[in-house]
């Protein structure tokens, strides 16, 4: 069961935004593909935040 604390949820927004920016800056010709890449980046950023928040207490 995930151990998610409410105050740690503030970490998700910056990570999702960072993923959005990182994947959204890939040079593509199609506007639709850029939107898909931005959505994918936001999802991956949020998943990375979840991974960090779940693994960090185990490592400490």
N, C-alpha and C positions, 0 to 999 in steps of 0.2 A: 504494500500500500504506500503510495507516495506521501512523503512528509512535507507538504507545502504549507508554509506560513504566509499569512496574508501580506505581511510587509515585504516578503520576498517577491511577491507578484509584480512589484514595481520594476523589477529587473527584466521582465519580459518585454515591456514596451521598447526600451532602448535596444535590446538585442534584436527584436523584430525589425525595428527601424534600420539598424545596421545591416541586417541581411537584405532588406529591401534596397538600400543604397548600393550594397556590394553587387547584387545580382542585377539591379536595374541599370547599372552603368556599362553593362556588356554591350558592345556595339552591334546592333541588329538593324535590319532594314524595316522590319514590320513593327508597327505600333502594337498590334495584338500580341506578338511574341514578347515584346518588351514588358507588357502588362503581365503576361504569364510568368516571365522571369522574376518580376517584382513580387508577385504573389508567392512564388516558390521560395524566394529569398526570405520573405517575412515568415513563412512557415518554418523554414530551416533555422532561422534565427531564434524563433520561439522554442523550437525543439532543443537547440543548443543551450538556451537558458535553462530549460527544464533539466537537461542533463547535468549542467554545472551545479544547479541547486540541489540535485539529488545526490551527486557524487561528493560534493564538498564536505558535508557532515561526516561521511564515511571516512574520508581521508584525514580528518582532524582528530 
